[in-house]
Amino acid sequence: MESVVHATGGTDEPAGAGPGGRQHASGTGRADGGTVGAPRRGAGGREPRFDLDVDSGGYAWWYLDALSDDRRLGLTLIAFVGSVFSPYYARARRGGKPAAVDHCTVNVALYGEGPHRWTMTERDRHAVERSATRFVVGPSSLEWRDGVLEISLDEITAPIPRAVRGRIRVHPLSNPQFTAPLDAQERHWWTPIAPRARVELDLEKPRLRWSGQGYLDGNRGSVPLESDFTSWHWSRAQCADGDTTVFYDVHRRNGSPLGFALRFDPDGRVEHIAAPPQQRLPTSGWGIARTARPRDGSMRDLHTLEDTPFYARSLFSDGISRPAHVVHESLSLERFDSTWVQALLPFRMPRRRGRPRA
């Protein structure tokens, strides 16, 4: 497998989705154990900038997932500038060069034994505010305060309207200050902002309160995902000793795969590791092919958290000597780009226009 985590020089960093500084990984390697150069670090401070420039047709997103300490409840939240999975943004791109800021959304999903909710309402620039530390999308917001990410939610599910309202606090426990391209042309970037974090959730609707371990990262691209990729499989595993392991397997439109395997220690050091062999998971209910790289070759307690026409999110445990809980995602961009999926999406992803500010 090819890896594009490579050496750099100078200061020509992208205004990326993640934290800054300069730091090389403690080891180099690629997902199959081959040698590559050191990855880059972003430019800026310890917190990602919400006001970064996003090209027409491009995107930036900030991704959070968390599991309660008893593993009974889960959360995924993604805040988008240029929503990559928006049917409205896809349609606008076919007709010209739309501004990414006219297609913003906060996607929230609640899983587990408690109430299930899923929201993804898209809004235009008139309902959006962005600064270095604050991102407002309609009635919801994300804001960095004293090193803590504070999230205020006021969203409505679709097609059946139910409220998701309350607050989430994210306390980063590691900050590797690391970023890496996902393609050889460097049009897509990934930044693990906090591979390990403490998350506190306190919702009024539905009434839900818990805390647990989480993970926070960011992605940014100058062109749509489907322009360069057909699919990917991603996972992150959190070990009891504080390490977080991330595996990325990306399939490019030209037919060649690329990927990498990384371990982040509690102090933020990054190490390239040899990835374990891929294993096929059962196909999702919508027929999405899934593969994973369980550590030590072991896998147990597989649960599908989210099953949609073009992606699936799952949870399982792996590892023998160092057991861990794994959050796993499989994405089919060919399926997302299909006509029938594009026709279905508006039922789950409504669009609301904001009022121009005086």
PAGU-697065 format. One record per residue (C-alpha): z, x, y; residue number from 1. Coordinates in steps of 0.5 Angstrom, whole numbers. Layout:
REM residues N
<node pz="Z" px="X" py="Y" seq="NUM"/>
...
***
This chain:
REM residues 358
<node pz="0" px="0" py="0" seq="1"/>
<node pz="-2" px="3" py="7" seq="2"/>
<node pz="4" px="3" py="12" seq="3"/>
<node pz="2" px="3" py="20" seq="4"/>
<node pz="9" px="5" py="22" seq="5"/>
<node pz="7" px="12" py="25" seq="6"/>
<node pz="8" px="18" py="30" seq="7"/>
<node pz="8" px="17" py="37" seq="8"/>
<node pz="8" px="21" py="43" seq="9"/>
<node pz="9" px="20" py="51" seq="10"/>
<node pz="12" px="14" py="54" seq="11"/>
<node pz="6" px="9" py="53" seq="12"/>
<node pz="10" px="4" py="49" seq="13"/>
<node pz="8" px="-4" py="50" seq="14"/>
<node pz="13" px="-8" py="54" seq="15"/>
<node pz="15" px="-11" py="47" seq="16"/>
<node pz="19" px="-16" py="45" seq="17"/>
<node pz="25" px="-12" py="43" seq="18"/>
<node pz="30" px="-7" py="46" seq="19"/>
<node pz="29" px="0" py="48" seq="20"/>
<node pz="30" px="7" py="48" seq="21"/>
<node pz="27" px="13" py="44" seq="22"/>
<node pz="30" px="14" py="37" seq="23"/>
<node pz="26" px="16" py="31" seq="24"/>
<node pz="28" px="13" py="24" seq="25"/>
<node pz="32" px="18" py="20" seq="26"/>
<node pz="27" px="18" py="14" seq="27"/>
<node pz="20" px="17" py="14" seq="28"/>
<node pz="16" px="14" py="8" seq="29"/>
<node pz="12" px="7" py="7" seq="30"/>
<node pz="13" px="1" py="2" seq="31"/>
<node pz="10" px="5" py="-4" seq="32"/>
<node pz="14" px="11" py="-2" seq="33"/>
<node pz="8" px="15" py="1" seq="34"/>
<node pz="9" px="19" py="7" seq="35"/>
<node pz="8" px="17" py="14" seq="36"/>
<node pz="10" px="19" py="21" seq="37"/>
<node pz="16" px="16" py="25" seq="38"/>
<node pz="16" px="9" py="28" seq="39"/>
<node pz="17" px="8" py="36" seq="40"/>
<node pz="22" px="5" py="40" seq="41"/>
<node pz="21" px="0" py="45" seq="42"/>
<node pz="22" px="1" py="52" seq="43"/>
<node pz="28" px="-2" py="56" seq="44"/>
<node pz="35" px="-4" py="55" seq="45"/>
<node pz="39" px="-6" py="49" seq="46"/>
<node pz="37" px="-13" py="50" seq="47"/>
<node pz="30" px="-16" py="49" seq="48"/>
<node pz="27" px="-18" py="55" seq="49"/>
<node pz="25" px="-25" py="56" seq="50"/>
<node pz="20" px="-24" py="62" seq="51"/>
<node pz="15" px="-20" py="58" seq="52"/>
<node pz="8" px="-21" py="59" seq="53"/>
<node pz="4" px="-25" py="54" seq="54"/>
<node pz="-4" px="-24" py="54" seq="55"/>
<node pz="-8" px="-31" py="54" seq="56"/>
<node pz="-8" px="-33" py="47" seq="57"/>
<node pz="-3" px="-28" py="45" seq="58"/>
<node pz="5" px="-29" py="43" seq="59"/>
<node pz="12" px="-27" py="43" seq="60"/>
<node pz="17" px="-30" py="39" seq="61"/>
<node pz="25" px="-29" py="38" seq="62"/>
<node pz="27" px="-31" py="31" seq="63"/>
<node pz="34" px="-32" py="29" seq="64"/>
<node pz="37" px="-34" py="22" seq="65"/>
<node pz="44" px="-35" py="19" seq="66"/>
<node pz="48" px="-37" py="13" seq="67"/>
<node pz="55" px="-39" py="14" seq="68"/>
<node pz="60" px="-35" py="10" seq="69"/>
<node pz="61" px="-40" py="4" seq="70"/>
<node pz="53" px="-40" py="4" seq="71"/>
<node pz="53" px="-47" py="4" seq="72"/>
<node pz="50" px="-48" py="11" seq="73"/>
<node pz="44" px="-45" py="14" seq="74"/>
<node pz="40" px="-44" py="21" seq="75"/>
<node pz="33" px="-42" py="23" seq="76"/>
<node pz="31" px="-42" py="30" seq="77"/>
<node pz="25" px="-39" py="33" seq="78"/>
<node pz="23" px="-39" py="41" seq="79"/>
<node pz="16" px="-38" py="42" seq="80"/>
<node pz="12" px="-36" py="48" seq="81"/>
<node pz="5" px="-38" py="46" seq="82"/>
<node pz="7" px="-42" py="40" seq="83"/>
<node pz="3" px="-39" py="34" seq="84"/>
<node pz="4" px="-45" py="30" seq="85"/>
<node pz="2" px="-50" py="35" seq="86"/>
<node pz="-4" px="-54" py="34" seq="87"/>
<node pz="-5" px="-55" py="41" seq="88"/>
<node pz="-5" px="-48" py="43" seq="89"/>
<node pz="-10" px="-47" py="37" seq="90"/>
<node pz="-15" px="-52" py="40" seq="91"/>
<node pz="-14" px="-49" py="47" seq="92"/>
<node pz="-16" px="-42" py="44" seq="93"/>
<node pz="-23" px="-45" py="42" seq="94"/>
<node pz="-24" px="-48" py="48" seq="95"/>
<node pz="-23" px="-42" py="53" seq="96"/>
<node pz="-17" px="-37" py="55" seq="97"/>
<node pz="-11" px="-41" py="55" seq="98"/>
<node pz="-4" px="-38" py="58" seq="99"/>
<node pz="1" px="-37" py="53" seq="100"/>
<node pz="6" px="-40" py="58" seq="101"/>
<node pz="3" px="-47" py="57" seq="102"/>
<node pz="5" px="-47" py="50" seq="103"/>
<node pz="13" px="-46" py="49" seq="104"/>
<node pz="17" px="-48" py="44" seq="105"/>
<node pz="24" px="-48" py="41" seq="106"/>
<node pz="24" px="-49" py="33" seq="107"/>
<node pz="30" px="-51" py="30" seq="108"/>
<node pz="32" px="-52" py="23" seq="109"/>
<node pz="38" px="-54" py="19" seq="110"/>
<node pz="39" px="-53" py="12" seq="111"/>
<node pz="44" px="-53" py="6" seq="112"/>
<node pz="49" px="-58" py="4" seq="113"/>
<node pz="50" px="-61" py="11" seq="114"/>
<node pz="45" px="-65" py="15" seq="115"/>
<node pz="38" px="-63" py="15" seq="116"/>
<node pz="34" px="-63" py="22" seq="117"/>
<node pz="28" px="-60" py="24" seq="118"/>
<node pz="25" px="-60" py="31" seq="119"/>
<node pz="19" px="-56" py="35" seq="120"/>
<node pz="17" px="-60" py="41" seq="121"/>
<node pz="12" px="-56" py="45" seq="122"/>
<node pz="12" px="-56" py="53" seq="123"/>
<node pz="8" px="-53" py="58" seq="124"/>
<node pz="10" px="-48" py="64" seq="125"/>
<node pz="13" px="-53" py="68" seq="126"/>
<node pz="18" px="-54" py="64" seq="127"/>
<node pz="19" px="-47" py="63" seq="128"/>
<node pz="23" px="-41" py="66" seq="129"/>
<node pz="23" px="-34" py="64" seq="130"/>
<node pz="27" px="-28" py="67" seq="131"/>
<node pz="29" px="-21" py="64" seq="132"/>
<node pz="35" px="-24" py="61" seq="133"/>
<node pz="34" px="-32" py="60" seq="134"/>
<node pz="29" px="-36" py="57" seq="135"/>
<node pz="29" px="-44" py="59" seq="136"/>
<node pz="24" px="-49" py="55" seq="137"/>
<node pz="25" px="-56" py="57" seq="138"/>
<node pz="33" px="-58" py="56" seq="139"/>
<node pz="34" px="-52" py="51" seq="140"/>
<node pz="35" px="-44" py="53" seq="141"/>
<node pz="37" px="-37" py="51" seq="142"/>
<node pz="41" px="-33" py="55" seq="143"/>
<node pz="44" px="-26" py="54" seq="144"/>
<node pz="51" px="-25" py="57" seq="145"/>
<node pz="55" px="-19" py="56" seq="146"/>
<node pz="51" px="-17" py="50" seq="147"/>
<node pz="52" px="-24" py="47" seq="148"/>
<node pz="46" px="-28" py="46" seq="149"/>
<node pz="48" px="-35" py="48" seq="150"/>
<node pz="43" px="-41" py="46" seq="151"/>
<node pz="44" px="-48" py="49" seq="152"/>
<node pz="40" px="-53" py="45" seq="153"/>
<node pz="38" px="-61" py="47" seq="154"/>
<node pz="32" px="-62" py="42" seq="155"/>
<node pz="30" px="-68" py="38" seq="156"/>
<node pz="27" px="-68" py="31" seq="157"/>
<node pz="20" px="-71" py="30" seq="158"/>
<node pz="17" px="-76" py="27" seq="159"/>
<node pz="24" px="-79" py="26" seq="160"/>
<node pz="28" px="-78" py="33" seq="161"/>
<node pz="35" px="-75" py="31" seq="162"/>
<node pz="38" px="-71" py="36" seq="163"/>
<node pz="40" px="-63" py="35" seq="164"/>
<node pz="45" px="-61" py="41" seq="165"/>
<node pz="50" px="-56" py="42" seq="166"/>
<node pz="51" px="-49" py="42" seq="167"/>
<node pz="50" px="-42" py="38" seq="168"/>
<node pz="53" px="-35" py="40" seq="169"/>
<node pz="50" px="-29" py="37" seq="170"/>
<node pz="54" px="-23" py="37" seq="171"/>
<node pz="49" px="-17" py="35" seq="172"/>
<node pz="53" px="-12" py="30" seq="173"/>
<node pz="47" px="-7" py="30" seq="174"/>
<node pz="42" px="-5" py="35" seq="175"/>
<node pz="37" px="0" py="32" seq="176"/>
<node pz="33" px="0" py="38" seq="177"/>
<node pz="26" px="1" py="34" seq="178"/>
<node pz="20" px="-3" py="34" seq="179"/>
<node pz="13" px="-2" py="29" seq="180"/>
<node pz="6" px="-4" py="29" seq="181"/>
<node pz="4" px="-9" py="24" seq="182"/>
<node pz="-3" px="-7" py="24" seq="183"/>
<node pz="-7" px="-1" py="25" seq="184"/>
<node pz="-10" px="-3" py="32" seq="185"/>
<node pz="-3" px="-4" py="35" seq="186"/>
<node pz="-4" px="-11" py="37" seq="187"/>
<node pz="2" px="-14" py="33" seq="188"/>
<node pz="9" px="-11" py="34" seq="189"/>
<node pz="15" px="-13" py="30" seq="190"/>
<node pz="22" px="-11" py="33" seq="191"/>
<node pz="29" px="-12" py="29" seq="192"/>
<node pz="33" px="-13" py="35" seq="193"/>
<node pz="40" px="-14" py="31" seq="194"/>
<node pz="39" px="-13" py="23" seq="195"/>
<node pz="46" px="-15" py="23" seq="196"/>
<node pz="50" px="-20" py="27" seq="197"/>
<node pz="55" px="-25" py="27" seq="198"/>
<node pz="53" px="-32" py="29" seq="199"/>
<node pz="58" px="-38" py="31" seq="200"/>
<node pz="55" px="-45" py="31" seq="201"/>
<node pz="58" px="-51" py="35" seq="202"/>
<node pz="54" px="-57" py="35" seq="203"/>
<node pz="55" px="-64" py="38" seq="204"/>
<node pz="49" px="-67" py="34" seq="205"/>
<node pz="49" px="-67" py="28" seq="206"/>
<node pz="57" px="-66" py="28" seq="207"/>
<node pz="57" px="-59" py="25" seq="208"/>
<node pz="61" px="-52" py="26" seq="209"/>
<node pz="61" px="-46" py="22" seq="210"/>
<node pz="60" px="-38" py="23" seq="211"/>
<node pz="57" px="-33" py="19" seq="212"/>
<node pz="52" px="-27" py="18" seq="213"/>
<node pz="46" px="-27" py="22" seq="214"/>
<node pz="39" px="-23" py="23" seq="215"/>
<node pz="35" px="-23" py="30" seq="216"/>
<node pz="28" px="-20" py="31" seq="217"/>
<node pz="22" px="-21" py="35" seq="218"/>
<node pz="15" px="-21" py="35" seq="219"/>
<node pz="9" px="-20" py="40" seq="220"/>
<node pz="2" px="-20" py="39" seq="221"/>
<node pz="-4" px="-20" py="44" seq="222"/>
<node pz="-9" px="-24" py="39" seq="223"/>
<node pz="-7" px="-30" py="35" seq="224"/>
<node pz="-4" px="-28" py="28" seq="225"/>
<node pz="-10" px="-31" py="24" seq="226"/>
<node pz="-15" px="-27" py="28" seq="227"/>
<node pz="-12" px="-21" py="24" seq="228"/>
<node pz="-8" px="-23" py="18" seq="229"/>
<node pz="-9" px="-28" py="12" seq="230"/>
<node pz="-2" px="-28" py="10" seq="231"/>
<node pz="5" px="-24" py="9" seq="232"/>
<node pz="11" px="-24" py="5" seq="233"/>
<node pz="18" px="-22" py="9" seq="234"/>
<node pz="25" px="-22" py="7" seq="235"/>
<node pz="31" px="-19" py="9" seq="236"/>
<node pz="38" px="-17" py="5" seq="237"/>
<node pz="45" px="-16" py="8" seq="238"/>
<node pz="49" px="-12" py="3" seq="239"/>
<node pz="57" px="-13" py="3" seq="240"/>
<node pz="57" px="-5" py="5" seq="241"/>
<node pz="54" px="-7" py="12" seq="242"/>
<node pz="47" px="-5" py="10" seq="243"/>
<node pz="41" px="-9" py="12" seq="244"/>
<node pz="34" px="-8" py="8" seq="245"/>
<node pz="28" px="-11" py="10" seq="246"/>
<node pz="21" px="-11" py="6" seq="247"/>
<node pz="14" px="-13" py="10" seq="248"/>
<node pz="8" px="-14" py="6" seq="249"/>
<node pz="2" px="-16" py="10" seq="250"/>
<node pz="-5" px="-18" py="8" seq="251"/>
<node pz="-10" px="-17" py="13" seq="252"/>
<node pz="-17" px="-20" py="14" seq="253"/>
<node pz="-21" px="-15" py="12" seq="254"/>
<node pz="-18" px="-15" py="5" seq="255"/>
<node pz="-13" px="-9" py="5" seq="256"/>
<node pz="-5" px="-10" py="5" seq="257"/>
<node pz="0" px="-6" py="9" seq="258"/>
<node pz="7" px="-6" py="9" seq="259"/>
<node pz="14" px="-2" py="10" seq="260"/>
<node pz="21" px="-2" py="7" seq="261"/>
<node pz="27" px="0" py="11" seq="262"/>
<node pz="34" px="0" py="11" seq="263"/>
<node pz="39" px="-1" py="17" seq="264"/>
<node pz="46" px="2" py="17" seq="265"/>
<node pz="51" px="-1" py="21" seq="266"/>
<node pz="51" px="4" py="26" seq="267"/>
<node pz="43" px="2" py="27" seq="268"/>
<node pz="40" px="8" py="24" seq="269"/>
<node pz="34" px="7" py="20" seq="270"/>
<node pz="31" px="9" py="14" seq="271"/>
<node pz="25" px="9" py="10" seq="272"/>
<node pz="26" px="7" py="3" seq="273"/>
<node pz="21" px="6" py="-3" seq="274"/>
<node pz="20" px="-1" py="-4" seq="275"/>
<node pz="22" px="-4" py="-11" seq="276"/>
<node pz="16" px="-7" py="-15" seq="277"/>
<node pz="13" px="-14" py="-13" seq="278"/>
<node pz="15" px="-20" py="-17" seq="279"/>
<node pz="12" px="-27" py="-17" seq="280"/>
<node pz="16" px="-33" py="-15" seq="281"/>
<node pz="14" px="-40" py="-17" seq="282"/>
<node pz="9" px="-43" py="-12" seq="283"/>
<node pz="12" px="-47" py="-7" seq="284"/>
<node pz="11" px="-55" py="-7" seq="285"/>
<node pz="5" px="-55" py="-2" seq="286"/>
<node pz="2" px="-49" py="-7" seq="287"/>
<node pz="3" px="-43" py="-3" seq="288"/>
<node pz="3" px="-37" py="-7" seq="289"/>
<node pz="10" px="-33" py="-6" seq="290"/>
<node pz="12" px="-26" py="-8" seq="291"/>
<node pz="18" px="-22" py="-7" seq="292"/>
<node pz="21" px="-15" py="-8" seq="293"/>
<node pz="28" px="-16" py="-11" seq="294"/>
<node pz="32" px="-10" py="-11" seq="295"/>
<node pz="34" px="-7" py="-18" seq="296"/>
<node pz="29" px="-12" py="-20" seq="297"/>
<node pz="34" px="-17" py="-21" seq="298"/>
<node pz="33" px="-24" py="-18" seq="299"/>
<node pz="38" px="-30" py="-18" seq="300"/>
<node pz="40" px="-37" py="-15" seq="301"/>
<node pz="33" px="-38" py="-12" seq="302"/>
<node pz="33" px="-44" py="-7" seq="303"/>
<node pz="27" px="-46" py="-3" seq="304"/>
<node pz="30" px="-48" py="4" seq="305"/>
<node pz="23" px="-50" py="7" seq="306"/>
<node pz="17" px="-52" py="4" seq="307"/>
<node pz="11" px="-54" py="9" seq="308"/>
<node pz="3" px="-54" py="8" seq="309"/>
<node pz="3" px="-47" py="11" seq="310"/>
<node pz="9" px="-43" py="10" seq="311"/>
<node pz="16" px="-43" py="5" seq="312"/>
<node pz="23" px="-40" py="7" seq="313"/>
<node pz="27" px="-39" py="1" seq="314"/>
<node pz="34" px="-36" py="-1" seq="315"/>
<node pz="36" px="-32" py="-7" seq="316"/>
<node pz="41" px="-27" py="-9" seq="317"/>
<node pz="39" px="-20" py="-12" seq="318"/>
<node pz="41" px="-13" py="-13" seq="319"/>
<node pz="46" px="-11" py="-19" seq="320"/>
<node pz="50" px="-5" py="-16" seq="321"/>
<node pz="50" px="-7" py="-9" seq="322"/>
<node pz="49" px="-15" py="-9" seq="323"/>
<node pz="46" px="-18" py="-3" seq="324"/>
<node pz="44" px="-25" py="0" seq="325"/>
<node pz="36" px="-25" py="1" seq="326"/>
<node pz="32" px="-30" py="6" seq="327"/>
<node pz="25" px="-30" py="4" seq="328"/>
<node pz="19" px="-32" py="8" seq="329"/>
<node pz="12" px="-33" py="5" seq="330"/>
<node pz="6" px="-35" py="10" seq="331"/>
<node pz="-1" px="-37" py="9" seq="332"/>
<node pz="-5" px="-36" py="15" seq="333"/>
<node pz="-11" px="-39" py="12" seq="334"/>
<node pz="-8" px="-45" py="10" seq="335"/>
<node pz="-5" px="-46" py="17" seq="336"/>
<node pz="-12" px="-45" py="20" seq="337"/>
<node pz="-15" px="-50" py="15" seq="338"/>
<node pz="-18" px="-57" py="19" seq="339"/>
<node pz="-13" px="-62" py="15" seq="340"/>
<node pz="-7" px="-58" py="16" seq="341"/>
<node pz="-9" px="-58" py="24" seq="342"/>
<node pz="-9" px="-65" py="23" seq="343"/>
<node pz="-2" px="-66" py="20" seq="344"/>
<node pz="2" px="-61" py="25" seq="345"/>
<node pz="2" px="-66" py="31" seq="346"/>
<node pz="6" px="-71" py="27" seq="347"/>
<node pz="12" px="-66" py="27" seq="348"/>
<node pz="10" px="-62" py="33" seq="349"/>
<node pz="10" px="-66" py="39" seq="350"/>
<node pz="8" px="-64" py="46" seq="351"/>
<node pz="11" px="-66" py="52" seq="352"/>
<node pz="9" px="-64" py="59" seq="353"/>
<node pz="14" px="-62" py="65" seq="354"/>
<node pz="14" px="-64" py="72" seq="355"/>
<node pz="11" px="-59" py="77" seq="356"/>
<node pz="17" px="-56" py="81" seq="357"/>
<node pz="17" px="-57" py="88" seq="358"/>
***
